[in-house]
């Protein structure tokens, strides 16, 4: 029987969901796009310098250095891990290549939401709990629209908002705190659901009431070490307690 974790809705006014890997099954697409971009860069660098070519690992490198971060922060984080100090033009170029690669991926293959997340959001609405979708990506709206869930959330905070408002990326809590502000709830009365280490750290730094880590990559212990209060492998394992259950609104 799958393990379960409980959230008390009597102390929860809102739930904030990360997008890639929590709402939509797009983390693999992001990792694949990063691999194409970084491998081309690293191979060219190795041929030029005579160094050994070490490819980007879409598992370990993605989770440790890129996942949950803005494109520019992801480029800097990964290249720093390889001892490469990139100039701003290189960061911008690699970030743009990754964006184009990822958009091509979703246009060709589409985007699927996680059914368990969709059902959880609907159940939260039935119980009077507001929800937000958060992403460091500027493509968040396009991803949610492609997945057919853009109207499911009360609030969306993404990379476009970060650029407009000057919000720092994860592991800084700014994106999550902005979502809480737009929802009109204090962080201590909100739950954050995240699958990235950077996102879990951001939620902890923002002092959110509960941080739920979604372990889709076998990194549950790392999520706990980063500060997750609860860890599940799928949101079907999350049990809700409290608040009266209302009929689902027709538009949902």
C-alpha positions as CSV (number, residue, x, y, z in Angstrom):
1,X,0.0,0.0,0.0
2,X,1.3,3.5,-0.9
3,X,2.4,5.7,1.9
4,X,0.2,8.8,2.5
5,X,0.6,12.2,4.0
6,X,-2.1,14.5,5.6
7,X,-2.7,18.2,5.2
8,X,-5.0,19.9,7.7
9,X,-7.2,22.4,5.7
10,X,-8.4,24.0,8.9
11,X,-5.0,25.7,9.0
12,X,-4.6,26.1,5.3
13,X,-6.0,29.0,3.3
14,X,-4.3,28.3,0.0
15,X,-2.0,25.8,-1.8
16,X,0.7,26.9,-4.2
17,X,1.8,24.4,-6.9
18,X,5.0,24.4,-8.8
19,X,4.3,23.8,-12.5
20,X,6.9,21.6,-14.2
21,X,6.9,18.2,-12.6
22,X,4.0,18.9,-10.3
23,X,1.2,20.2,-12.5
24,X,2.5,19.2,-15.9
25,X,4.6,16.3,-17.0
26,X,7.2,18.6,-18.6
27,X,10.3,18.1,-16.4
28,X,11.6,15.4,-18.8
29,X,11.1,17.8,-21.8
30,X,13.1,20.5,-20.0
31,X,15.9,18.0,-19.1
32,X,16.0,16.8,-22.7
33,X,16.2,20.4,-24.0
34,X,19.0,21.3,-21.6
35,X,20.9,18.2,-22.6
36,X,20.8,19.1,-26.3
37,X,22.0,22.6,-25.6
38,X,24.7,21.8,-23.0
39,X,26.1,18.8,-24.9
40,X,26.5,20.9,-28.1
41,X,28.3,23.6,-26.0
42,X,30.5,21.2,-24.1
43,X,31.4,19.2,-27.2
44,X,32.5,22.3,-29.1
45,X,34.5,23.5,-26.0
46,X,36.2,20.1,-25.7
47,X,37.1,20.0,-29.3
48,X,38.5,23.5,-29.1
49,X,40.5,23.0,-25.9
50,X,41.4,19.3,-26.1
51,X,39.6,18.6,-22.8
52,X,37.6,15.4,-22.3
53,X,34.0,15.8,-23.3
54,X,31.7,15.1,-20.3
55,X,28.0,15.2,-21.4
56,X,25.2,16.8,-19.4
57,X,23.5,14.2,-17.2
58,X,19.7,14.8,-17.5
59,X,19.2,13.1,-14.2
60,X,21.9,14.2,-11.7
61,X,22.9,17.5,-13.4
62,X,19.4,18.5,-14.1
63,X,18.2,17.9,-10.5
64,X,21.2,19.5,-8.8
65,X,21.9,22.5,-11.0
66,X,19.0,23.4,-13.2
67,X,15.6,22.1,-12.0
68,X,13.3,24.8,-10.7
69,X,15.6,27.7,-11.7
70,X,15.2,30.4,-14.3
71,X,17.0,29.7,-17.6
72,X,19.8,32.1,-16.9
73,X,20.3,30.8,-13.4
74,X,20.2,27.2,-14.8
75,X,23.0,28.0,-17.3
76,X,25.1,29.7,-14.6
77,X,24.5,26.9,-12.1
78,X,25.5,24.1,-14.4
79,X,28.5,25.8,-15.9
80,X,29.7,26.8,-12.4
81,X,29.5,23.1,-11.5
82,X,32.0,22.4,-14.4
83,X,34.3,25.2,-13.4
84,X,33.3,27.3,-16.3
85,X,32.8,31.1,-15.7
86,X,30.5,32.1,-18.6
87,X,30.2,35.7,-19.9
88,X,26.8,37.3,-20.1
89,X,26.6,36.8,-23.8
90,X,27.2,33.0,-23.4
91,X,24.5,32.8,-20.7
92,X,22.0,34.6,-22.9
93,X,22.8,32.5,-26.0
94,X,22.5,29.2,-24.2
95,X,19.3,30.3,-22.4
96,X,17.8,31.3,-25.7
97,X,18.8,28.0,-27.4
98,X,17.2,26.1,-24.5
99,X,14.0,28.1,-24.8
100,X,13.7,27.3,-28.5
101,X,14.5,23.6,-28.0
102,X,11.9,23.3,-25.2
103,X,9.2,25.1,-27.2
104,X,9.8,22.9,-30.2
105,X,9.4,19.9,-27.9
106,X,6.0,20.9,-26.6
107,X,4.7,22.0,-30.0
108,X,5.6,18.6,-31.4
109,X,4.6,16.4,-28.5
110,X,2.1,18.4,-26.5
111,X,1.9,18.7,-22.7
112,X,0.1,16.3,-20.3
113,X,-1.0,17.4,-16.9
114,X,-0.7,14.9,-14.0
115,X,-4.3,13.7,-13.4
116,X,-3.7,13.4,-9.6
117,X,-2.7,17.1,-9.5
118,X,-5.8,18.2,-11.4
119,X,-8.1,16.2,-9.2
120,X,-6.4,17.6,-6.0
121,X,-6.8,21.1,-7.2
122,X,-10.5,20.5,-7.9
123,X,-10.9,18.9,-4.5
124,X,-9.3,21.9,-2.9
125,X,-11.7,24.2,-4.7
126,X,-14.6,22.1,-3.5
127,X,-13.4,22.6,0.1
128,X,-12.9,26.4,-0.3
129,X,-9.1,26.5,-0.6
130,X,-7.6,28.8,-3.2
131,X,-4.7,27.7,-5.5
132,X,-1.8,29.1,-7.4
133,X,0.5,27.9,-10.2
134,X,4.1,29.1,-9.9
135,X,7.0,28.7,-12.3
136,X,10.3,30.3,-13.0
137,X,9.7,29.8,-16.7
138,X,8.4,32.6,-19.0
139,X,6.6,29.8,-20.9
140,X,4.4,28.9,-18.0
141,X,1.2,30.2,-19.5
142,X,1.8,28.4,-22.8
143,X,2.6,25.2,-21.0
144,X,-0.6,25.4,-18.8
145,X,-2.7,26.3,-21.9
146,X,-1.3,23.4,-23.9
147,X,-2.1,21.1,-20.9
148,X,-5.7,22.4,-20.8
149,X,-5.4,23.6,-17.2
150,X,-4.7,27.4,-17.4
151,X,-8.1,28.2,-16.0
152,X,-7.8,25.8,-13.1
153,X,-5.8,28.0,-10.8
154,X,-6.9,31.2,-9.1
155,X,-3.4,32.8,-9.5
156,X,-0.4,32.3,-11.7
157,X,3.1,33.7,-11.0
158,X,5.8,32.9,-13.5
159,X,9.0,34.1,-15.2
160,X,7.2,37.0,-16.9
161,X,6.1,38.3,-13.5
162,X,9.6,37.8,-12.2
163,X,11.0,39.9,-15.0
164,X,8.3,42.6,-14.6
165,X,8.6,42.8,-10.8
166,X,12.3,42.1,-10.4
167,X,11.7,38.9,-8.4
168,X,14.7,36.7,-7.7
169,X,14.5,33.1,-8.8
170,X,14.5,30.0,-6.7
171,X,15.9,29.1,-4.2
172,X,14.9,32.7,-3.2
173,X,11.2,32.5,-2.0
174,X,10.2,35.6,-4.0
175,X,8.0,33.8,-6.6
176,X,6.1,31.9,-3.8
177,X,5.7,35.0,-1.7
178,X,4.3,36.9,-4.7
179,X,1.8,34.1,-5.2
180,X,0.8,34.3,-1.5
181,X,0.3,38.1,-1.8
182,X,-1.9,37.7,-4.9
183,X,-3.9,35.0,-3.1
184,X,-4.3,37.3,-0.1
185,X,-2.9,34.8,2.5
186,X,0.1,34.9,4.8
187,X,2.8,32.3,3.9
188,X,2.2,30.5,7.2
189,X,-1.3,29.6,6.1
190,X,-0.3,28.3,2.7
191,X,1.1,24.9,1.5
192,X,3.7,24.7,-1.2
193,X,3.9,21.6,-3.5
194,X,7.3,21.2,-5.2
195,X,9.4,18.6,-6.9
196,X,12.7,20.5,-7.2
197,X,15.3,20.9,-4.5
198,X,15.6,24.7,-5.3
199,X,11.8,25.0,-4.9
200,X,11.7,23.2,-1.6
201,X,14.4,25.4,-0.3
202,X,12.6,28.5,-1.5
203,X,9.4,27.4,0.2
204,X,11.3,26.8,3.5
205,X,13.0,30.2,3.2
206,X,9.6,31.8,2.8
207,X,8.3,30.2,6.0
208,X,5.3,28.5,4.3
209,X,3.1,26.5,6.6
210,X,3.8,23.1,5.0
211,X,6.2,22.1,2.2
212,X,5.2,19.0,0.2
213,X,8.0,17.4,-1.8
214,X,6.9,15.3,-4.8
215,X,9.5,12.6,-5.4
216,X,9.2,11.7,-9.1
217,X,13.0,10.9,-9.5
218,X,13.8,8.8,-6.5
219,X,15.2,11.7,-4.6
220,X,12.9,11.7,-1.6
221,X,15.8,11.9,0.9
222,X,17.2,14.9,-0.8
223,X,13.8,16.6,-0.7
224,X,13.6,16.0,3.0
225,X,17.1,17.2,3.5
226,X,16.2,20.4,1.6
227,X,13.3,21.0,4.0
228,X,10.2,19.2,2.8
229,X,7.8,18.5,5.6
230,X,6.0,15.7,3.7
231,X,7.3,13.7,0.8
232,X,5.0,11.7,-1.6
233,X,5.7,10.0,-4.9
234,X,2.3,11.1,-6.3
235,X,-0.4,13.5,-5.1
236,X,-2.9,10.7,-4.8
237,X,-1.0,10.0,-1.6
238,X,-1.9,13.4,-0.1
239,X,-4.9,13.2,2.2
240,X,-7.0,16.3,3.1
241,X,-8.6,16.9,6.4
242,X,-11.1,19.6,7.3
243,X,-13.4,22.1,5.6
244,X,-16.8,21.3,4.3
245,X,-16.8,19.8,0.8
246,X,-18.8,21.8,-1.7
247,X,-20.0,20.8,-5.2
248,X,-17.5,21.4,-7.9
249,X,-18.0,24.7,-9.7
250,X,-19.2,24.2,-13.3
251,X,-16.2,26.0,-14.9
252,X,-13.8,23.6,-13.3
